[in-house]
Amino acid sequence: MNIRNIIFLLTATLSMGVAAQNPIVPPGVYIADPEGHQWKDGKFYIYGSRDESTNYYCSWQYNVLSTPDLKNWTLGDKSFSSMGNDDRIPYSDALLFAPDCAYKDGNYYLYYCIPHEGIEEGVAVSSSPTGPFSTGQQIKGIRQIDPAVLVDDDGQAYLIWGQFSCKGAKLKPNMTEVDTTTIVDGLVTEKEHMFHEGASIRKRNGIYYLVYSQLRKDRPTCLGYATSTSPLGPYTYRGIIIDNAGCDPESWNNHGSIAEFNGKWYVLYHRSTHGSRMMRKACIEPITFNEDGTINEVEMTSQGAGDPLNPFEEIDAAKACGLWGNVRIELIGKGNEALTKIRHDNYAVYKYLYFNKPAKKFCAKVNSTKGGKIILRVGNNYGPVVGTVNIPKGNGKGFKTYTCDVESFTGIEPLFLTFVGTTPDTDLFALDSFYFE
């Protein structure tokens, strides 16, 4: 059992609190590369790119996510665009890649990058953390993707960027120009730190944390990190914070940040959907630090920064934190995502559910084609079977609810749903949601 859920059990009452669940963006909205900041108004803001297609990364606009409590999230209107009626980059109509934002002297500075004449970075300004931001201007003297920014305790700001070899430099007091005489290359590298891209920088207790997309396996699915006593290094590799491998059969990369909110720290990251490398959704998990400042690796969960899910309320199947096989999360209607393309021996996992009383039935909302079974297990994918739902053959034209009896158990548990059919290479059914009675 996850340690945070042991703590929850010790303090929980019979009432179930509002859960801040992953992903933190609404169904049908795909925000990736999340950079989180708590600003002076006390709210927490997330800046990221926005996916709109399975054919390419990102889009031509940014939207800012905000929350006062990590439970209730607001998706803001377009804060910045590179084309259309709200075009704020007159010199280019290129896609907007991963951004970051910084606050200094009453202004919020949005740093963006675009594939224009290679890769180009720019900055726009607003008096509001959600924008709209002013017309963007180029930052001369730097290239490559993924700007990240830190305003240090003494007011000096630093810009970090790069791919394969991470670069950093001081920003001039106007926050719109880099002091090119201070550029340092190789803060972290692919060879020494498994650095791929997506650097993000934070400071905690005098230690600078450089978080980045790391190549631990054959894909950069990990968020790794290195630390230093100086923002421009040298940096020492420390380990992995989270790995999103398994969130989708085709997941390719990860990109995120660590951030403090009301004295507690979290890791922000994204998960792929739609059986693609794109259509990524921002997620959040709490993290803990050891006495030496290192960060303990955490797992992907469905509950995110909140309490375990209430199994006696309807749970969106798209909140799965792990998928295996051909199954994926797809948009099936306006504001509605589901598990689709389910085939024999695929499975989905949900972490964690709090059974504060024994359940008697499991109810699944399914759109069936070939039909099959849903086998319920708790603990792990080889754990005890607590129920089996028989799904009859259907015409694939609508969702119906199918039920089964379940064995009695209580506590905080991960739920594994294994899908079984008689035709291995054929889609069996789609799962929209489920709940227990």
N, C-alpha and C positions, 0 to 999 in steps of 0.2 A: 504493500500500500504506500502511496505517495506520502511523504512526511507532512506536507501541508494539510493533507486530508486527515491524518491522525490528529493534528492540532484542531482541525475543524470538529472532529468527533468529540473531543474533550470539552468544547465550548458550545456546541450546537444545542438548540432547543427543538421542540417538536414542530415549530413553525419554520417554513422554508423561506429564506431571504431571496430578494431579487438577484438573479445571477448575471454576472458579466461574462457572456459566453463568446467563444471563438466560432467563426471569425467575427471581428468587431465592426465590419462593414455590412450594410443591408444586403439582402439577396438581390442579385442583378447588378451590384456595384463591385468593381474590382480595383482596389487600390493596393499598390505594391511599394516596396522600398521605403518602409515607414521610418521616419525620423520623429521622435517624440520630444516635446519640451513642455514644461510647466512654466507659464509666464506670470507676470506680476498680478494678474487678476485671479490667480489661483486655479484656473482651468488648465487642463492638459490638452495639448494640440498635437496633431499628427500631420506631417507633410509627406506626401508621397506621389509617385507617378500613378497614372490611371490607365489600366488596360481596357481595351474595347474590342479586341479581336483575337482569335486564335492564330492569326497569320503574322502578327508583328507585335513587338513590345511597345507598351505605353500608348499615348495618344497626344492630342494637341491642347490638352487642358489639365489644370490642377484643381482639385477640390480639397479643402482642409477639413479633417475630422476633429471634433472637439468634445470634451466631456468634463463635467464638474466632479465626477465620482468614479470613473472607470466602469460605470454600469449603464448610464444613459448617454448614448453617443448622438451627436448631431453632424450631419453631412452638410457642409456649407455649399453655397452656390459657387460657380466658377470663380476662383480667385486670381487666375492668370491663364492666358491663352496665347497660342502662337499663330492662330489664324482665325478667320471668321469675324463676326461683328465686334468681338471683344479682343481683337488682335493687339497684343502688347509687345510683339517683336516685329517691328516693321521691316527689318532687314532679312527675315527668314520665315518660312512657313513649315519649318522642320518639326518633327515630333519632340515632345518635352520628356526628357529622361529624368532620372532620380534627382530630386531637389533636397535642399536643407534650408533652414531659416535661423536667423539670429536676431536678438534684441539688443539695441544699444541706444542710449540717450533719447528715448521716446519713439524710436522708429524700429520697424521690423524689416529685416533685409532677407529677401528670398533669393537664394542662389540656385540656378538652374543650369542644365546643359542640353545642348541640341546637336544633332548630326548635321552641322552646317560648315562646309568647306573643311571636311574632316570632323573633328569634334570641337565644339566651342562652348565656353562657359560664360554666363552672364549674371546680372544681379538687378533686382527691382525692389522698390521700397514702398512701404505702406505705414500708416499710423495705426492700423488695425492688424491683429495677428491672423485674421482670416482674409485680409485684402479688402477690396481689389488692390493689387500691386501696380505700381507705375510702369510706364514703358521701360522695358528691359534695355540695359546697356551692356556691351561686351566687356569682359574682363581680359585685358590685353596681357600677353606674356605667358599664358597657360593654355594647355590643350588636354585632351582626354576627359573621361567621364567621371560622374559621381562626385560633385562638390560636397564637402562637409565643413562645418564651421564651428569654432569655439571662441567665445569671448572669455578670456581668462580673468582671474580675480583682480588683476591690476588694470583691466580695461583693454589690454592688448588683444586683438583678434587674430585668429589663425585660420587659414583656408587649407583644406586637405583635399587631394583628388588623385585620380590615376587608375591604371589597370596594369596588372602584373608587377609593377613597381610603383609603390605609393609615394606621392610627393606632398610637400607641405611648405608653407611660407607665411610670413606675417602679412596681414592686411594693413593698408594705410589707415589713418584715423577716419577717413571718409567712408570706409567700409566697402568701397566700390572698386578699389585698385589694390593690386598685389605689389608689395615691395619685392621686386624680382631679384634684388641682391641677397635676399634671405632664403631663396628657394633651396630646399634640401631634397634630393632624390634618394630613393631606397629606404624610406622610413620602415616599411615592411616590403618584402619581395616574395615572389613566387617560390624561389629556391630555398630561402631561409625560413619563411613564415607561412608558406602555402597560400600566399595572398593572390587572390584573383581580381577582385574589384570591390566596389561598394563600401569604401571606408567610412567610418563614423567615429567622431572623437568626443569623449566626455572626461570630466575630472572629478575625482572623489578622494577625499582625505589626502590630498597632495599627490595622488597617482593619476597619470593620464592613461586612459583606456582607448586603444585604437581597435575598434570592432570592424570586422570585414568579412566578405564572402570568401570562404576558405575551401580549397581543394583537398579534402581529406580522402575522398574516394575518386571516382572517375568524373564526378560532377561537383560543382561548387555549392552543394546543398547545406553546408555548415556555416554558422556564424562563429568564426574564431576570433581570438583577441590577443593583443600584445600590450605590454605596459611599459611606461617610462616615467622618469621624474622630470622630463622636459617635453613640451608639446611637439618639438621637432626632433625628438629622439636623442640617443638611440633607443630602440624598442626591443623588448625581450618577449618571445612567444610564450604564451601561458596556457593555451588550450582552447576548448570548444565550449560555447555557451548553449547552442541548440542546433539540431540537425533536422531539416524538414524532409529528408528522404522518407518516402512512404506516404506522403500526404496525397499523392496522385501518381498513377503509373508512369507519367511522363515528366515528373518534376525535374527541373534542370538546375535552377539557381536559388540562392537565398540572398537577402539584402535587408538590413535592419539596423537597429541601434539599441543601446541601453539608455534608460532614462529614469530619473527620480520623480516621484509624485508623492507629495505629503509625507516625505521622509522614508518612503519605501522605494525599492528599485525593481525595474521590470525590463525584460527583453522584448523588443518589438521585431517581428519577422513577417514573412509572407508564405502562403501556400498556393501551389498551382491548382487549377481546376480544369474541367472540360477535357481531360486526357491530353493536355497540351503543356507546353512550357510557359504559356502566357495565362491570361485571365486569373491573375494572382490576387489573393485576398489577405489583408493585413490581420495579424493575430498578436496576442500579448500573453506573456507568462511572467509570474513573479520570479525573481532570482535572489540568491543569498550570496554573501561574501564571507570568505574565511578571514581569520585574523591577519593573514599576510596579504590580504587584498585580492586574492584570487577568487574566481567566480565558479560556483558549482554548476556543472552542466545540468540542464533541465530537459524534460520531455515535452512534446506537443500534447496538449489536452484540448478537450471540448469546453471545459469550464473556464479556461483562461484565467483572468484576474479575480474571478468571483468564486462563489461557493460551488460545490458539486451540483450537478443538474438534478432537478426533481423528476424522478421517473414517473410520477403520477400526474404530470402535466405533459401535454403533447411536445415532443422533441423533434425538431427539424432534422431529418436524416442528413442534410447537408452539413451538420455540425460534426460529422465524423472527423476524427483527428488522425486516422490512419486508414488507408485503403490498400488492398492487395488484389492483383489480377487485372481484369479488364474494366472493372467498375470505376466510375468517376462521378464527380459532382458536376451537374450541368443545369443551366437555366432552362426550365421547361415552360415558363409562362411569365408574365409580368410580375416581378417581385416574388417569384417562386423557383427555388432550386431543389433538386432531388438527386438521389443516387440512380444513375442510369447505366445502360450497357452491362448490366449484371449478368455474369456467366457462372457456370459450374465451378465450384471450389474457390470463388472469390470471397473476400470478407471485408467487413468494416468494423472499426473499433471506436468506442466512445469512452472518454476518461474525463471525469468520473461521475457516477450516479450515486446518490445517497438514498438508500432504502431504509428509511426510518421506521418502516413497518413491513411485514411480509406482503408480497404481491401475490395475487391469485391468477391473474390473466395478463397476457401480452397481446397488444393490439397493433397491427401494422397496416398502414394505408398504402396499398399496392396497385399499380397498373400492370396487369399481367398480359403476357403474350404466350410464351411456351409453358409458363408455370414452373413450379419446383417447390423448394422448401427453404425456410429460414430457420437455422439452428442457433439457439441462444446459449452462450457460454459466459461465465463470469471468471474473473481472475486472470485468465490468459486464453489464447486461442486453442489450447489443448486442455482447458479446464473442464469442470463438470458441466454437462448439458443440463440446463434448467428448463428447457422448453423447445418445442418444434412446431412451427407454423406451416401448414400445408397450403400451398398457393395453387389453385386450379388453373388450367389452361384458359386464357382469355383472348379477347380480340384487340387488346392494346388501345382501347378507346376511352378509358376512364379509370379513375382510382376507386377502389373498394377496400373496405376494412376487413381483414381476416384476423382471427384470434386463436390463441391456444392457452391451455393451462400451464402454469409455471410452478416449479418446486419452491418451497418456502426458504427464504434466506433474508438476512438484514445486513446493514453496514454500508460502507463506501466501497464500491466495486467498479472496475472497468467492465464494460459490456462489449462482447464480441458477437457479431452477427455473421454467421457463415452461410453462404448461399449455395444451394445444391440443385442440380438439374440432371436430366438424362442425356442432354445433348451438349457436349463440352464447348463447342465453338459457336453457340447460338445465344443471343440475348434472351434472358428468361423473363424478366420483369423490371419495373422501376419501383423504388421505395421513396415515398414522399415524407413520411413521418411515422412516429410510433409512440406508444405510451403503455404504462402498466395500470392495472386496476387491482 
